[in-house]
């Protein structure tokens, strides 16, 4: 008889819902959500597709779980910080999570059966704002304004036809060739004096806009 190797003897890790969800997120990260199928997911975790239904009821349940995993990666607002600091850190963390999981943009608020991480996230954000003296109505306004900005920026960032400073500079130069300064003076000015400056990163625009929103909410809260 051929001796069994250590690999042969090692017990197989039981399949679980969490393992299935993490594998699904990894597939979506690598190939996009449209490429995710139960067959490919089964191959990724080493089982037949039908075996997955022991852990997820259907494709919608799978998506619910995947979105819940993304929410679990977003830092919860700390109740020890002032509300602006907490909301800023939470927004920055949300954008980073969406940068890692671009397929999730547009789906974060779409689920009709949100999971525990999603519910905990929303409740903590609301509690932070309410604890800072926001009225119920102003809390709703603040949450909507912040999330619209975070998701909107993430969507715009995903759609940009460049990544990194080198690609940005190449595209900007190409646009300048098609948009001469004498015809499009303001576009040329912005491109040459801002976009083409060393170290420019479109992502840096995020925190500038975020602080504008937070400062505005602070003024409204103070006058409420």
N, C-alpha and C positions, 0 to 999 in steps of 0.2 A: 504493500500500500504506500501511496505517496504521502509523506508527512504533510499535515495541514499547516499552512502558513499562518502567521499572526493575523493577517488580514482575514483569512478564512475563519479563524476562531473568534475574531472580534464581533461582539453582538451588534446587530444592525440597529441603528437609532430608530425608534418607532416614529412613524409619520404622525404629525400633529397639525392642527389648524394653523398654528404659528409658523411651522416650517413651510406649509403650503403657501401662506400669505407672503412670507419673506422671499420665497422662490418666485412667486408671481411678480412682486415688486422688482426683483432683480431682472426678470425677463422684460418687463415694461421699461425699465431704465435703459436696458441695452438695445432694445429693438422697437420700442414704442408700444403703446397700448393696443394698436390695431394688429400687431403681430402676436398678441397673447391669445393662445387657445388652450383648451383643456388638454388636448393631445400633447402640445409642447410643454405644458406645465407638468403633466404626468411624466414625461421623459426627463424633465429637470430634477424631479424628486425620486425617479426610479420606480414608478408604478404605472399601471394602466390608468387611462383617463377616468374610467368608471370608479376607481378606488378613491378618487379625489372627493367624490360626493358623500363620503363618510364625514368629511371635514368642512365642506362648503356645500350649501344647499343647491346653488346654481351660480350662474355667472354674475348676477346682481349681488348675491351674498359675497362672492369673491371680491367684487369691486368695493363693497362696503368695508370689508376687512382691510383691503389695500389702502383705502383712504384713511382708515383709522390708524394704520401704521404710520402714515405720513404725519398725521396730527400728533402722534406720540413723539415724533422727533422735534416738534416745535417747543421751544422753551416756554414754560408757563410763567406768567407774570409773577414776580416775587412780591408778596404782600409786605415785605420788609423795606422795599424801595418806594420812593414817591411814584405817583401814578405815571408821570411822563417818562421817567426812566424805565419803569416796568413795561409800558406800552411800546417804547422805542426798542427795547431788547427783544420783546416778543415779535415785533414787526420784522426786525432784522433777521431773527431766527426763522421766521416763516418764509422769508424770501430765500434764505439759504436752503431750506428744505425743498422749496419749489425748484430751485436751481439743480438740486440733485435728482428730483423726480419731475421732470418737465411734463410728463404725461398727465400729471395730477392737476395741472392748471386748468381751471374750468370745471373741475369735478369736486372741488373741496366743499362746496356748499350744496351739491346736487343730490346728496344721498338722502333717501326718505327713511332709512333705518340706520341712523348714525350709531357708531360704536362707543364704548366707554371712554376711550381716549378723546374722541371728538367731543363728547358731551362734557367731559371734565375740562377740556380746553375752553370751550365756550363759557361754561359756568365760572371758571376762574377769571377769565377776562372781564366778564360782566361784574363779578364780585369786586375786582380791583377798581373798576370805574365807580361803582356804587359806593365803595368804601372811601373814595376820594371826594365824595359829595356830589357826584353827577346825579341828576334826577333820572327817573326811569326813562323818560322821553329823550333826554340828552345822552344817556347811555346808549340808547338805540341809535341815535344819530352818529355818535362817536364811533361805535362799532362798525356801522355801515361805511362811514367815510374812510376809516383806516383799512378795512378789508378791501374795499373797492380800489384803494390806492395800491395795496400790496399785490393783489391779484392782477390788477391792470398793468402794473409795472412788470411783473413777472411774465405776463403774456406778451407785452411789447418787447421785452428783452429776449424772449424765446424766438420772436419773429425776425430779429435783426439779422441781416445777411453777412455778419462778420463776428469773429471772436478774437479777443485780444487786441493789443495796440497795433501790431503790425498789420493785421487784416483791416482794422479800422482805418489806418493811414492809407493803405492801398486803395480802399474804396473811396475815401475822401478825395484823394488825388484824381481818381478816375472821374468822380462827379464834377470836380473843378474844371476838368478838360471839356466837359459837356455843358458846363454852366459858367461861362466867362463872367468875370467880375463886373464888367461894364453893363451887363444885362441883369445880373443877380447879385448886386453889391452886398446885401445883408447875408445871403447864404455864403458868399465867399469870405466875408469877414468872420462869421462864426466858425467856419471850417478852418481857416488859417490861424486865427487867434485863440481858438479854444480846442477844437477837435484834434488838430495836428500838433498841439503842444506835447512835449515828452511826458510820458506817464499817463496820458488821458485814458480813462476807463469809463465807458458809459454807465457802468454799474454805480459809479460814485454819485450819480445824479439822484439815486434812490434816497439816500439819507438827507439830502438837502430838501427834497419835497416832503419827506416824512416829518422833518422838523417844522416845516411851515404848517402842516396840518395840526401837529401837536401844540404849537404856539397858538394857533387859532382856537383850538378846543379849550386851551387854558383861559383865553380871554372870554370866551362864551361862558365857561364854568364860573368865572369870577363875577360875571354880570347876571348870572341866573338867579 
